[in-house]
Every structure is written in structure tokens, then in C-alpha cells.
Amino acid sequence: MSPELVITLGQETIKTTLMLAAPLLLCALVVGLMVSVFQAVTQINEATLSFIPKILAVVVALVICAPWMLQVISNFTTTLFENIVTYVR
């Protein structure tokens, strides 16, 4: 295994991981900001108030994005298994 191959494989792994995590993290970020603005406007200083909306938003985003996420991870895994012979050399 050459160093270039290891670096390329690592880059593809990180890119795939970021692609899979981004929709859920962005959804949680947007909902967290909206709850923070709501708390600032109403002057409610409850730290646990943002957890339930974030969890619900992430679950909704996961349900919506699950087919795409499954396709991305399946393609990555299939490509990895198809090229395993060249990785071992």
C-alpha cells in the first residue's frame, strides 16, 4: 500500500463522513439558533429547552435524508470492497 493510496483513501473516508453528518448537524444548528433567539426574545433562561426541538429536528432530518445517506454509504462500501485487492498489494 503506497502512501498516496492511504492518503486518498483517508480523504475519501473523511469526505463521506462529512457528507453523511452535515445534514443532521446543520439541522441541529438551525433549530438551536431558532430556539436561542426565542429564548432571548422571551427572556426564558432554561438550558434544557433546546434539547427536545433539536432531537425532533434531527429525527425528521434523518427520516428525510436516510435514503440518500444509505446510498452514499453503500456506494462507498461497495467501491471499497471492489478495490480491496488493489489496496492489499
PDB file of N, CA, C and O in Angstrom:
ATOM      1  N   MET A   1       0.842  -1.173   0.000  1.00  0.00           N
ATOM      2  CA  MET A   1       0.000   0.000   0.000  1.00  0.00           C
ATOM      3  C   MET A   1       0.886   1.235   0.000  1.00  0.00           C
ATOM      4  O   MET A   1       1.720   1.419   0.886  1.00  0.00           O
ATOM      5  N   SER A   2       0.696   2.064  -0.992  1.00  0.00           N
ATOM      6  CA  SER A   2       1.521   3.255  -1.098  1.00  0.00           C
ATOM      7  C   SER A   2       0.965   4.371  -0.202  1.00  0.00           C
ATOM      8  O   SER A   2      -0.220   4.383   0.133  1.00  0.00           O
ATOM      9  N   PRO A   3       1.823   5.282   0.169  1.00  0.00           N
ATOM     10  CA  PRO A   3       1.347   6.402   0.999  1.00  0.00           C
ATOM     11  C   PRO A   3       0.274   7.242   0.296  1.00  0.00           C
ATOM     12  O   PRO A   3      -0.642   7.752   0.942  1.00  0.00           O
ATOM     13  N   GLU A   4       0.391   7.382  -1.020  1.00  0.00           N
ATOM     14  CA  GLU A   4      -0.608   8.159  -1.768  1.00  0.00           C
ATOM     15  C   GLU A   4      -1.976   7.496  -1.695  1.00  0.00           C
ATOM     16  O   GLU A   4      -2.999   8.171  -1.580  1.00  0.00           O
ATOM     17  N   LEU A   5      -1.983   6.161  -1.763  1.00  0.00           N
ATOM     18  CA  LEU A   5      -3.241   5.424  -1.685  1.00  0.00           C
ATOM     19  C   LEU A   5      -3.882   5.568  -0.309  1.00  0.00           C
ATOM     20  O   LEU A   5      -5.098   5.715  -0.190  1.00  0.00           O
ATOM     21  N   VAL A   6      -3.057   5.523   0.717  1.00  0.00           N
ATOM     22  CA  VAL A   6      -3.573   5.677   2.083  1.00  0.00           C
ATOM     23  C   VAL A   6      -4.155   7.076   2.273  1.00  0.00           C
ATOM     24  O   VAL A   6      -5.218   7.231   2.874  1.00  0.00           O
ATOM     25  N   ILE A   7      -3.470   8.080   1.768  1.00  0.00           N
ATOM     26  CA  ILE A   7      -3.960   9.458   1.890  1.00  0.00           C
ATOM     27  C   ILE A   7      -5.258   9.638   1.108  1.00  0.00           C
ATOM     28  O   ILE A   7      -6.195  10.267   1.599  1.00  0.00           O
ATOM     29  N   THR A   8      -5.318   9.093  -0.097  1.00  0.00           N
ATOM     30  CA  THR A   8      -6.537   9.201  -0.908  1.00  0.00           C
ATOM     31  C   THR A   8      -7.702   8.485  -0.236  1.00  0.00           C
ATOM     32  O   THR A   8      -8.818   9.004  -0.198  1.00  0.00           O
ATOM     33  N   LEU A   9      -7.443   7.303   0.289  1.00  0.00           N
ATOM     34  CA  LEU A   9      -8.493   6.559   0.977  1.00  0.00           C
ATOM     35  C   LEU A   9      -8.962   7.298   2.228  1.00  0.00           C
ATOM     36  O   LEU A   9     -10.158   7.326   2.519  1.00  0.00           O
ATOM     37  N   GLY A  10      -8.042   7.887   2.959  1.00  0.00           N
ATOM     38  CA  GLY A  10      -8.404   8.684   4.132  1.00  0.00           C
ATOM     39  C   GLY A  10      -9.219   9.909   3.762  1.00  0.00           C
ATOM     40  O   GLY A  10     -10.179  10.255   4.452  1.00  0.00           O
ATOM     41  N   GLN A  11      -8.840  10.562   2.678  1.00  0.00           N
ATOM     42  CA  GLN A  11      -9.588  11.736   2.231  1.00  0.00           C
ATOM     43  C   GLN A  11     -11.009  11.369   1.822  1.00  0.00           C
ATOM     44  O   GLN A  11     -11.959  12.078   2.155  1.00  0.00           O
ATOM     45  N   GLU A  12     -11.151  10.271   1.106  1.00  0.00           N
ATOM     46  CA  GLU A  12     -12.486   9.823   0.699  1.00  0.00           C
ATOM     47  C   GLU A  12     -13.338   9.439   1.908  1.00  0.00           C
ATOM     48  O   GLU A  12     -14.543   9.691   1.934  1.00  0.00           O
ATOM     49  N   THR A  13     -12.706   8.831   2.899  1.00  0.00           N
ATOM     50  CA  THR A  13     -13.431   8.455   4.110  1.00  0.00           C
ATOM     51  C   THR A  13     -13.910   9.690   4.863  1.00  0.00           C
ATOM     52  O   THR A  13     -15.056   9.738   5.309  1.00  0.00           O
ATOM     53  N   ILE A  14     -13.059  10.671   5.004  1.00  0.00           N
ATOM     54  CA  ILE A  14     -13.433  11.911   5.699  1.00  0.00           C
ATOM     55  C   ILE A  14     -14.510  12.652   4.921  1.00  0.00           C
ATOM     56  O   ILE A  14     -15.450  13.182   5.514  1.00  0.00           O
ATOM     57  N   LYS A  15     -14.382  12.694   3.591  1.00  0.00           N
ATOM     58  CA  LYS A  15     -15.386  13.366   2.770  1.00  0.00           C
ATOM     59  C   LYS A  15     -16.745  12.689   2.906  1.00  0.00           C
ATOM     60  O   LYS A  15     -17.769  13.360   3.031  1.00  0.00           O
ATOM     61  N   THR A  16     -16.752  11.363   2.883  1.00  0.00           N
ATOM     62  CA  THR A  16     -18.008  10.628   3.031  1.00  0.00           C
ATOM     63  C   THR A  16     -18.616  10.849   4.413  1.00  0.00           C
ATOM     64  O   THR A  16     -19.828  11.020   4.546  1.00  0.00           O
ATOM     65  N   THR A  17     -17.778  10.842   5.429  1.00  0.00           N
ATOM     66  CA  THR A  17     -18.260  11.070   6.791  1.00  0.00           C
ATOM     67  C   THR A  17     -18.878  12.462   6.929  1.00  0.00           C
ATOM     68  O   THR A  17     -19.940  12.616   7.533  1.00  0.00           O
ATOM     69  N   LEU A  18     -18.223  13.457   6.379  1.00  0.00           N
ATOM     70  CA  LEU A  18     -18.764  14.817   6.440  1.00  0.00           C
ATOM     71  C   LEU A  18     -20.059  14.947   5.654  1.00  0.00           C
ATOM     72  O   LEU A  18     -20.976  15.651   6.077  1.00  0.00           O
ATOM     73  N   MET A  19     -20.139  14.271   4.507  1.00  0.00           N
ATOM     74  CA  MET A  19     -21.372  14.313   3.716  1.00  0.00           C
ATOM     75  C   MET A  19     -22.530  13.686   4.483  1.00  0.00           C
ATOM     76  O   MET A  19     -23.661  14.166   4.402  1.00  0.00           O
ATOM     77  N   LEU A  20     -22.258  12.624   5.222  1.00  0.00           N
ATOM     78  CA  LEU A  20     -23.315  11.950   5.971  1.00  0.00           C
ATOM     79  C   LEU A  20     -23.728  12.737   7.210  1.00  0.00           C
ATOM     80  O   LEU A  20     -24.902  12.737   7.582  1.00  0.00           O
ATOM     81  N   ALA A  21     -22.781  13.400   7.846  1.00  0.00           N
ATOM     82  CA  ALA A  21     -23.076  14.106   9.096  1.00  0.00           C
ATOM     83  C   ALA A  21     -23.626  15.516   8.869  1.00  0.00           C
ATOM     84  O   ALA A  21     -24.340  16.042   9.723  1.00  0.00           O
ATOM     85  N   ALA A  22     -23.306  16.123   7.746  1.00  0.00           N
ATOM     86  CA  ALA A  22     -23.652  17.528   7.518  1.00  0.00           C
ATOM     87  C   ALA A  22     -25.148  17.836   7.614  1.00  0.00           C
ATOM     88  O   ALA A  22     -25.512  18.796   8.293  1.00  0.00           O
ATOM     89  N   PRO A  23     -26.029  17.072   6.969  1.00  0.00           N
ATOM     90  CA  PRO A  23     -27.456  17.444   7.065  1.00  0.00           C
ATOM     91  C   PRO A  23     -27.990  17.419   8.497  1.00  0.00           C
ATOM     92  O   PRO A  23     -28.767  18.290   8.888  1.00  0.00           O
ATOM     93  N   LEU A  24     -27.578  16.437   9.265  1.00  0.00           N
ATOM     94  CA  LEU A  24     -28.074  16.338  10.639  1.00  0.00           C
ATOM     95  C   LEU A  24     -27.496  17.451  11.512  1.00  0.00           C
ATOM     96  O   LEU A  24     -28.211  18.050  12.316  1.00  0.00           O
ATOM     97  N   LEU A  25     -26.211  17.723  11.352  1.00  0.00           N
ATOM     98  CA  LEU A  25     -25.581  18.778  12.150  1.00  0.00           C
ATOM     99  C   LEU A  25     -26.119  20.156  11.790  1.00  0.00           C
ATOM    100  O   LEU A  25     -26.350  20.986  12.669  1.00  0.00           O
ATOM    101  N   LEU A  26     -26.319  20.399  10.501  1.00  0.00           N
ATOM    102  CA  LEU A  26     -26.866  21.699  10.085  1.00  0.00           C
ATOM    103  C   LEU A  26     -28.294  21.878  10.584  1.00  0.00           C
ATOM    104  O   LEU A  26     -28.680  22.974  10.991  1.00  0.00           O
ATOM    105  N   CYS A  27     -29.064  20.823  10.554  1.00  0.00           N
ATOM    106  CA  CYS A  27     -30.438  20.892  11.068  1.00  0.00           C
ATOM    107  C   CYS A  27     -30.437  21.216  12.561  1.00  0.00           C
ATOM    108  O   CYS A  27     -31.196  22.069  13.021  1.00  0.00           O
ATOM    109  N   ALA A  28     -29.584  20.531  13.304  1.00  0.00           N
ATOM    110  CA  ALA A  28     -29.492  20.807  14.748  1.00  0.00           C
ATOM    111  C   ALA A  28     -29.002  22.233  14.997  1.00  0.00           C
ATOM    112  O   ALA A  28     -29.455  22.885  15.938  1.00  0.00           O
ATOM    113  N   LEU A  29     -28.093  22.718  14.173  1.00  0.00           N
ATOM    114  CA  LEU A  29     -27.585  24.081  14.323  1.00  0.00           C
ATOM    115  C   LEU A  29     -28.684  25.109  14.084  1.00  0.00           C
ATOM    116  O   LEU A  29     -28.837  26.051  14.862  1.00  0.00           O
ATOM    117  N   VAL A  30     -29.446  24.931  13.013  1.00  0.00           N
ATOM    118  CA  VAL A  30     -30.509  25.888  12.687  1.00  0.00           C
ATOM    119  C   VAL A  30     -31.583  25.898  13.771  1.00  0.00           C
ATOM    120  O   VAL A  30     -32.029  26.964  14.195  1.00  0.00           O
ATOM    121  N   VAL A  31     -31.998  24.722  14.217  1.00  0.00           N
ATOM    122  CA  VAL A  31     -33.016  24.654  15.263  1.00  0.00           C
ATOM    123  C   VAL A  31     -32.482  25.235  16.567  1.00  0.00           C
ATOM    124  O   VAL A  31     -33.212  25.925  17.278  1.00  0.00           O
ATOM    125  N   GLY A  32     -31.228  24.969  16.887  1.00  0.00           N
ATOM    126  CA  GLY A  32     -30.623  25.534  18.096  1.00  0.00           C
ATOM    127  C   GLY A  32     -30.577  27.046  18.051  1.00  0.00           C
ATOM    128  O   GLY A  32     -30.837  27.707  19.057  1.00  0.00           O
ATOM    129  N   LEU A  33     -30.246  27.604  16.888  1.00  0.00           N
ATOM    130  CA  LEU A  33     -30.242  29.065  16.758  1.00  0.00           C
ATOM    131  C   LEU A  33     -31.644  29.645  16.898  1.00  0.00           C
ATOM    132  O   LEU A  33     -31.829  30.686  17.529  1.00  0.00           O
ATOM    133  N   MET A  34     -32.627  28.974  16.311  1.00  0.00           N
ATOM    134  CA  MET A  34     -34.005  29.470  16.427  1.00  0.00           C
ATOM    135  C   MET A  34     -34.485  29.422  17.872  1.00  0.00           C
ATOM    136  O   MET A  34     -35.154  30.346  18.334  1.00  0.00           O
ATOM    137  N   VAL A  35     -34.152  28.360  18.580  1.00  0.00           N
ATOM    138  CA  VAL A  35     -34.548  28.267  19.991  1.00  0.00           C
ATOM    139  C   VAL A  35     -33.811  29.321  20.806  1.00  0.00           C
ATOM    140  O   VAL A  35     -34.392  29.906  21.720  1.00  0.00           O
ATOM    141  N   SER A  36     -32.551  29.573  20.497  1.00  0.00           N
ATOM    142  CA  SER A  36     -31.791  30.599  21.217  1.00  0.00           C
ATOM    143  C   SER A  36     -32.386  31.991  21.003  1.00  0.00           C
ATOM    144  O   SER A  36     -32.478  32.784  21.940  1.00  0.00           O
ATOM    145  N   VAL A  37     -32.781  32.274  19.781  1.00  0.00           N
ATOM    146  CA  VAL A  37     -33.419  33.567  19.504  1.00  0.00           C
ATOM    147  C   VAL A  37     -34.743  33.657  20.258  1.00  0.00           C
ATOM    148  O   VAL A  37     -35.058  34.699  20.833  1.00  0.00           O
ATOM    149  N   PHE A  38     -35.515  32.578  20.259  1.00  0.00           N
ATOM    150  CA  PHE A  38     -36.777  32.556  21.011  1.00  0.00           C
ATOM    151  C   PHE A  38     -36.529  32.791  22.496  1.00  0.00           C
ATOM    152  O   PHE A  38     -37.264  33.541  23.140  1.00  0.00           O
ATOM    153  N   GLN A  39     -35.493  32.149  23.042  1.00  0.00           N
ATOM    154  CA  GLN A  39     -35.175  32.336  24.457  1.00  0.00           C
ATOM    155  C   GLN A  39     -34.724  33.767  24.740  1.00  0.00           C
ATOM    156  O   GLN A  39     -35.051  34.325  25.787  1.00  0.00           O
ATOM    157  N   ALA A  40     -33.981  34.358  23.818  1.00  0.00           N
ATOM    158  CA  ALA A  40     -33.520  35.727  24.025  1.00  0.00           C
ATOM    159  C   ALA A  40     -34.689  36.713  23.971  1.00  0.00           C
ATOM    160  O   ALA A  40     -34.738  37.678  24.734  1.00  0.00           O
ATOM    161  N   VAL A  41     -35.624  36.457  23.063  1.00  0.00           N
ATOM    162  CA  VAL A  41     -36.779  37.358  22.924  1.00  0.00           C
ATOM    163  C   VAL A  41     -37.694  37.253  24.133  1.00  0.00           C
ATOM    164  O   VAL A  41     -38.178  38.265  24.641  1.00  0.00           O
ATOM    165  N   THR A  42     -37.929  36.043  24.589  1.00  0.00           N
ATOM    166  CA  THR A  42     -38.860  35.855  25.706  1.00  0.00           C
ATOM    167  C   THR A  42     -38.169  35.886  27.065  1.00  0.00           C
ATOM    168  O   THR A  42     -38.836  35.817  28.098  1.00  0.00           O
ATOM    169  N   GLN A  43     -36.877  35.987  27.079  1.00  0.00           N
ATOM    170  CA  GLN A  43     -36.061  36.013  28.285  1.00  0.00           C
ATOM    171  C   GLN A  43     -36.260  34.764  29.149  1.00  0.00           C
ATOM    172  O   GLN A  43     -36.229  34.831  30.377  1.00  0.00           O
ATOM    173  N   ILE A  44     -36.462  33.643  28.490  1.00  0.00           N
ATOM    174  CA  ILE A  44     -36.529  32.358  29.185  1.00  0.00           C
ATOM    175  C   ILE A  44     -35.110  31.804  29.226  1.00  0.00           C
ATOM    176  O   ILE A  44     -34.492  31.598  28.181  1.00  0.00           O
ATOM    177  N   ASN A  45     -34.595  31.566  30.417  1.00  0.00           N
ATOM    178  CA  ASN A  45     -33.217  31.096  30.563  1.00  0.00           C
ATOM    179  C   ASN A  45     -33.171  29.628  30.985  1.00  0.00           C
ATOM    180  O   ASN A  45     -32.514  29.279  31.966  1.00  0.00           O
ATOM    181  N   GLU A  46     -33.849  28.801  30.265  1.00  0.00           N
ATOM    182  CA  GLU A  46     -33.870  27.376  30.560  1.00  0.00           C
ATOM    183  C   GLU A  46     -32.911  26.665  29.608  1.00  0.00           C
ATOM    184  O   GLU A  46     -33.105  26.695  28.393  1.00  0.00           O
ATOM    185  N   ALA A  47     -31.886  26.031  30.152  1.00  0.00           N
ATOM    186  CA  ALA A  47     -30.856  25.393  29.323  1.00  0.00           C
ATOM    187  C   ALA A  47     -31.362  24.137  28.630  1.00  0.00           C
ATOM    188  O   ALA A  47     -30.875  23.783  27.557  1.00  0.00           O
ATOM    189  N   THR A  48     -32.328  23.464  29.231  1.00  0.00           N
ATOM    190  CA  THR A  48     -32.803  22.203  28.658  1.00  0.00           C
ATOM    191  C   THR A  48     -33.887  22.391  27.608  1.00  0.00           C
ATOM    192  O   THR A  48     -34.339  21.414  27.010  1.00  0.00           O
ATOM    193  N   LEU A  49     -34.308  23.612  27.375  1.00  0.00           N
ATOM    194  CA  LEU A  49     -35.396  23.876  26.438  1.00  0.00           C
ATOM    195  C   LEU A  49     -35.040  23.516  25.005  1.00  0.00           C
ATOM    196  O   LEU A  49     -35.927  23.161  24.229  1.00  0.00           O
ATOM    197  N   SER A  50     -33.793  23.594  24.638  1.00  0.00           N
ATOM    198  CA  SER A  50     -33.419  23.373  23.243  1.00  0.00           C
ATOM    199  C   SER A  50     -33.230  21.905  22.885  1.00  0.00           C
ATOM    200  O   SER A  50     -33.135  21.582  21.702  1.00  0.00           O
ATOM    201  N   PHE A  51     -33.173  21.016  23.851  1.00  0.00           N
ATOM    202  CA  PHE A  51     -32.869  19.620  23.550  1.00  0.00           C
ATOM    203  C   PHE A  51     -33.982  18.918  22.775  1.00  0.00           C
ATOM    204  O   PHE A  51     -33.706  18.250  21.778  1.00  0.00           O
ATOM    205  N   ILE A  52     -35.216  19.054  23.209  1.00  0.00           N
ATOM    206  CA  ILE A  52     -36.326  18.350  22.558  1.00  0.00           C
ATOM    207  C   ILE A  52     -36.527  18.817  21.118  1.00  0.00           C
ATOM    208  O   ILE A  52     -36.659  17.971  20.233  1.00  0.00           O
ATOM    209  N   PRO A  53     -36.558  20.133  20.838  1.00  0.00           N
ATOM    210  CA  PRO A  53     -36.690  20.546  19.437  1.00  0.00           C
ATOM    211  C   PRO A  53     -35.520  20.070  18.568  1.00  0.00           C
ATOM    212  O   PRO A  53     -35.716  19.699  17.410  1.00  0.00           O
ATOM    213  N   LYS A  54     -34.311  20.080  19.124  1.00  0.00           N
ATOM    214  CA  LYS A  54     -33.161  19.597  18.351  1.00  0.00           C
ATOM    215  C   LYS A  54     -33.279  18.116  18.039  1.00  0.00           C
ATOM    216  O   LYS A  54     -33.020  17.683  16.916  1.00  0.00           O
ATOM    217  N   ILE A  55     -33.671  17.346  19.042  1.00  0.00           N
ATOM    218  CA  ILE A  55     -33.813  15.900  18.829  1.00  0.00           C
ATOM    219  C   ILE A  55     -34.885  15.616  17.786  1.00  0.00           C
ATOM    220  O   ILE A  55     -34.685  14.785  16.899  1.00  0.00           O
ATOM    221  N   LEU A  56     -36.007  16.290  17.884  1.00  0.00           N
ATOM    222  CA  LEU A  56     -37.070  16.094  16.911  1.00  0.00           C
ATOM    223  C   LEU A  56     -36.646  16.506  15.505  1.00  0.00           C
ATOM    224  O   LEU A  56     -36.958  15.823  14.529  1.00  0.00           O
ATOM    225  N   ALA A  57     -35.941  17.614  15.409  1.00  0.00           N
ATOM    226  CA  ALA A  57     -35.476  18.080  14.100  1.00  0.00           C
ATOM    227  C   ALA A  57     -34.462  17.112  13.491  1.00  0.00           C
ATOM    228  O   ALA A  57     -34.495  16.859  12.287  1.00  0.00           O
ATOM    229  N   VAL A  58     -33.572  16.577  14.304  1.00  0.00           N
ATOM    230  CA  VAL A  58     -32.583  15.622  13.796  1.00  0.00           C
ATOM    231  C   VAL A  58     -33.265  14.330  13.360  1.00  0.00           C
ATOM    232  O   VAL A  58     -32.877  13.738  12.353  1.00  0.00           O
ATOM    233  N   VAL A  59     -34.275  13.885  14.104  1.00  0.00           N
ATOM    234  CA  VAL A  59     -35.006  12.679  13.713  1.00  0.00           C
ATOM    235  C   VAL A  59     -35.736  12.904  12.386  1.00  0.00           C
ATOM    236  O   VAL A  59     -35.731  12.026  11.522  1.00  0.00           O
ATOM    237  N   VAL A  60     -36.357  14.063  12.219  1.00  0.00           N
ATOM    238  CA  VAL A  60     -37.036  14.382  10.963  1.00  0.00           C
ATOM    239  C   VAL A  60     -36.028  14.446   9.819  1.00  0.00           C
ATOM    240  O   VAL A  60     -36.282  13.916   8.737  1.00  0.00           O
ATOM    241  N   ALA A  61     -34.899  15.085  10.049  1.00  0.00           N
ATOM    242  CA  ALA A  61     -33.864  15.162   9.009  1.00  0.00           C
ATOM    243  C   ALA A  61     -33.319  13.778   8.672  1.00  0.00           C
ATOM    244  O   ALA A  61     -33.027  13.484   7.513  1.00  0.00           O
ATOM    245  N   LEU A  62     -33.187  12.941   9.677  1.00  0.00           N
ATOM    246  CA  LEU A  62     -32.710  11.576   9.443  1.00  0.00           C
ATOM    247  C   LEU A  62     -33.708  10.784   8.612  1.00  0.00           C
ATOM    248  O   LEU A  62     -33.312  10.043   7.712  1.00  0.00           O
ATOM    249  N   VAL A  63     -34.986  10.928   8.900  1.00  0.00           N
ATOM    250  CA  VAL A  63     -36.008  10.228   8.121  1.00  0.00           C
ATOM    251  C   VAL A  63     -36.011  10.718   6.675  1.00  0.00           C
ATOM    252  O   VAL A  63     -36.154   9.921   5.748  1.00  0.00           O
ATOM    253  N   ILE A  64     -35.856  12.016   6.485  1.00  0.00           N
ATOM    254  CA  ILE A  64     -35.855  12.577   5.134  1.00  0.00           C
ATOM    255  C   ILE A  64     -34.591  12.189   4.376  1.00  0.00           C
ATOM    256  O   ILE A  64     -34.659  11.830   3.201  1.00  0.00           O
ATOM    257  N   CYS A  65     -33.448  12.256   5.032  1.00  0.00           N
ATOM    258  CA  CYS A  65     -32.157  12.026   4.363  1.00  0.00           C
ATOM    259  C   CYS A  65     -31.692  10.574   4.379  1.00  0.00           C
ATOM    260  O   CYS A  65     -30.680  10.249   3.757  1.00  0.00           O
ATOM    261  N   ALA A  66     -32.402   9.707   5.069  1.00  0.00           N
ATOM    262  CA  ALA A  66     -31.941   8.318   5.217  1.00  0.00           C
ATOM    263  C   ALA A  66     -31.728   7.598   3.890  1.00  0.00           C
ATOM    264  O   ALA A  66     -30.712   6.917   3.753  1.00  0.00           O
ATOM    265  N   PRO A  67     -32.616   7.703   2.905  1.00  0.00           N
ATOM    266  CA  PRO A  67     -32.343   7.005   1.641  1.00  0.00           C
ATOM    267  C   PRO A  67     -31.061   7.493   0.958  1.00  0.00           C
ATOM    268  O   PRO A  67     -30.271   6.694   0.455  1.00  0.00           O
ATOM    269  N   TRP A  68     -30.869   8.806   0.948  1.00  0.00           N
ATOM    270  CA  TRP A  68     -29.654   9.351   0.346  1.00  0.00           C
ATOM    271  C   TRP A  68     -28.411   8.931   1.131  1.00  0.00           C
ATOM    272  O   TRP A  68     -27.394   8.569   0.539  1.00  0.00           O
ATOM    273  N   MET A  69     -28.490   8.977   2.447  1.00  0.00           N
ATOM    274  CA  MET A  69     -27.358   8.583   3.278  1.00  0.00           C
ATOM    275  C   MET A  69     -27.020   7.108   3.077  1.00  0.00           C
ATOM    276  O   MET A  69     -25.846   6.742   3.019  1.00  0.00           O
ATOM    277  N   LEU A  70     -28.031   6.272   2.971  1.00  0.00           N
ATOM    278  CA  LEU A  70     -27.818   4.845   2.736  1.00  0.00           C
ATOM    279  C   LEU A  70     -27.166   4.606   1.379  1.00  0.00           C
ATOM    280  O   LEU A  70     -26.300   3.742   1.241  1.00  0.00           O
ATOM    281  N   GLN A  71     -27.585   5.376   0.381  1.00  0.00           N
ATOM    282  CA  GLN A  71     -26.982   5.244  -0.942  1.00  0.00           C
ATOM    283  C   GLN A  71     -25.514   5.661  -0.923  1.00  0.00           C
ATOM    284  O   GLN A  71     -24.675   4.988  -1.522  1.00  0.00           O
ATOM    285  N   VAL A  72     -25.198   6.751  -0.251  1.00  0.00           N
ATOM    286  CA  VAL A  72     -23.811   7.227  -0.186  1.00  0.00           C
ATOM    287  C   VAL A  72     -22.921   6.220   0.516  1.00  0.00           C
ATOM    288  O   VAL A  72     -21.843   5.898   0.017  1.00  0.00           O
ATOM    289  N   ILE A  73     -23.348   5.719   1.658  1.00  0.00           N
ATOM    290  CA  ILE A  73     -22.515   4.776   2.398  1.00  0.00           C
ATOM    291  C   ILE A  73     -22.433   3.436   1.674  1.00  0.00           C
ATOM    292  O   ILE A  73     -21.407   2.760   1.752  1.00  0.00           O
ATOM    293  N   SER A  74     -23.486   3.042   0.977  1.00  0.00           N
ATOM    294  CA  SER A  74     -23.445   1.796   0.200  1.00  0.00           C
ATOM    295  C   SER A  74     -22.480   1.908  -0.971  1.00  0.00           C
ATOM    296  O   SER A  74     -21.712   0.986  -1.243  1.00  0.00           O
ATOM    297  N   ASN A  75     -22.522   3.043  -1.663  1.00  0.00           N
ATOM    298  CA  ASN A  75     -21.581   3.248  -2.774  1.00  0.00           C
ATOM    299  C   ASN A  75     -20.138   3.256  -2.286  1.00  0.00           C
ATOM    300  O   ASN A  75     -19.260   2.675  -2.923  1.00  0.00           O
ATOM    301  N   PHE A  76     -19.897   3.910  -1.166  1.00  0.00           N
ATOM    302  CA  PHE A  76     -18.542   3.960  -0.614  1.00  0.00           C
ATOM    303  C   PHE A  76     -18.062   2.565  -0.229  1.00  0.00           C
ATOM    304  O   PHE A  76     -16.934   2.182  -0.539  1.00  0.00           O
ATOM    305  N   THR A  77     -18.921   1.812   0.444  1.00  0.00           N
ATOM    306  CA  THR A  77     -18.544   0.472   0.882  1.00  0.00           C
ATOM    307  C   THR A  77     -18.348  -0.460  -0.307  1.00  0.00           C
ATOM    308  O   THR A  77     -17.409  -1.256  -0.320  1.00  0.00           O
ATOM    309  N   THR A  78     -19.220  -0.369  -1.302  1.00  0.00           N
ATOM    310  CA  THR A  78     -19.078  -1.200  -2.495  1.00  0.00           C
ATOM    311  C   THR A  78     -17.773  -0.894  -3.217  1.00  0.00           C
ATOM    312  O   THR A  78     -17.062  -1.810  -3.632  1.00  0.00           O
ATOM    313  N   THR A  79     -17.462   0.368  -3.367  1.00  0.00           N
ATOM    314  CA  THR A  79     -16.203   0.753  -4.006  1.00  0.00           C
ATOM    315  C   THR A  79     -15.011   0.265  -3.205  1.00  0.00           C
ATOM    316  O   THR A  79     -14.019  -0.191  -3.775  1.00  0.00           O
ATOM    317  N   LEU A  80     -15.102   0.355  -1.909  1.00  0.00           N
ATOM    318  CA  LEU A  80     -14.016  -0.112  -1.040  1.00  0.00           C
ATOM    319  C   LEU A  80     -13.804  -1.614  -1.197  1.00  0.00           C
ATOM    320  O   LEU A  80     -12.668  -2.070  -1.322  1.00  0.00           O
ATOM    321  N   PHE A  81     -14.897  -2.390  -1.190  1.00  0.00           N
ATOM    322  CA  PHE A  81     -14.780  -3.841  -1.317  1.00  0.00           C
ATOM    323  C   PHE A  81     -14.339  -4.268  -2.714  1.00  0.00           C
ATOM    324  O   PHE A  81     -13.603  -5.243  -2.863  1.00  0.00           O
ATOM    325  N   GLU A  82     -14.790  -3.536  -3.742  1.00  0.00           N
ATOM    326  CA  GLU A  82     -14.378  -3.871  -5.108  1.00  0.00           C
ATOM    327  C   GLU A  82     -12.889  -3.645  -5.319  1.00  0.00           C
ATOM    328  O   GLU A  82     -12.260  -4.372  -6.088  1.00  0.00           O
ATOM    329  N   ASN A  83     -12.319  -2.657  -4.655  1.00  0.00           N
ATOM    330  CA  ASN A  83     -10.909  -2.312  -4.857  1.00  0.00           C
ATOM    331  C   ASN A  83     -10.000  -2.857  -3.750  1.00  0.00           C
ATOM    332  O   ASN A  83      -8.848  -2.436  -3.647  1.00  0.00           O
ATOM    333  N   ILE A  84     -10.483  -3.761  -2.941  1.00  0.00           N
ATOM    334  CA  ILE A  84      -9.688  -4.251  -1.814  1.00  0.00           C
ATOM    335  C   ILE A  84      -8.439  -4.985  -2.292  1.00  0.00           C
ATOM    336  O   ILE A  84      -7.416  -4.988  -1.606  1.00  0.00           O
ATOM    337  N   VAL A  85      -8.521  -5.605  -3.465  1.00  0.00           N
ATOM    338  CA  VAL A  85      -7.352  -6.312  -3.987  1.00  0.00           C
ATOM    339  C   VAL A  85      -6.220  -5.330  -4.279  1.00  0.00           C
ATOM    340  O   VAL A  85      -5.057  -5.624  -4.003  1.00  0.00           O
ATOM    341  N   THR A  86      -6.558  -4.163  -4.839  1.00  0.00           N
ATOM    342  CA  THR A  86      -5.508  -3.184  -5.108  1.00  0.00           C
ATOM    343  C   THR A  86      -5.005  -2.521  -3.839  1.00  0.00           C
ATOM    344  O   THR A  86      -3.866  -2.054  -3.799  1.00  0.00           O
ATOM    345  N   TYR A  87      -5.825  -2.472  -2.806  1.00  0.00           N
ATOM    346  CA  TYR A  87      -5.384  -1.872  -1.546  1.00  0.00           C
ATOM    347  C   TYR A  87      -4.410  -2.771  -0.824  1.00  0.00           C
ATOM    348  O   TYR A  87      -3.503  -2.280  -0.153  1.00  0.00           O
ATOM    349  N   VAL A  88      -4.574  -4.077  -0.944  1.00  0.00           N
ATOM    350  CA  VAL A  88      -3.727  -5.029  -0.216  1.00  0.00           C
ATOM    351  C   VAL A  88      -2.324  -5.103  -0.825  1.00  0.00           C
ATOM    352  O   VAL A  88      -1.345  -5.303  -0.106  1.00  0.00           O
ATOM    353  N   ARG A  89      -2.229  -4.946  -2.118  1.00  0.00           N
ATOM    354  CA  ARG A  89      -0.917  -5.051  -2.793  1.00  0.00           C
ATOM    355  C   ARG A  89       0.079  -4.076  -2.303  1.00  0.00           C
ATOM    356  O   ARG A  89       1.213  -4.057  -2.783  1.00  0.00           O
TER     357      ARG A  89
END
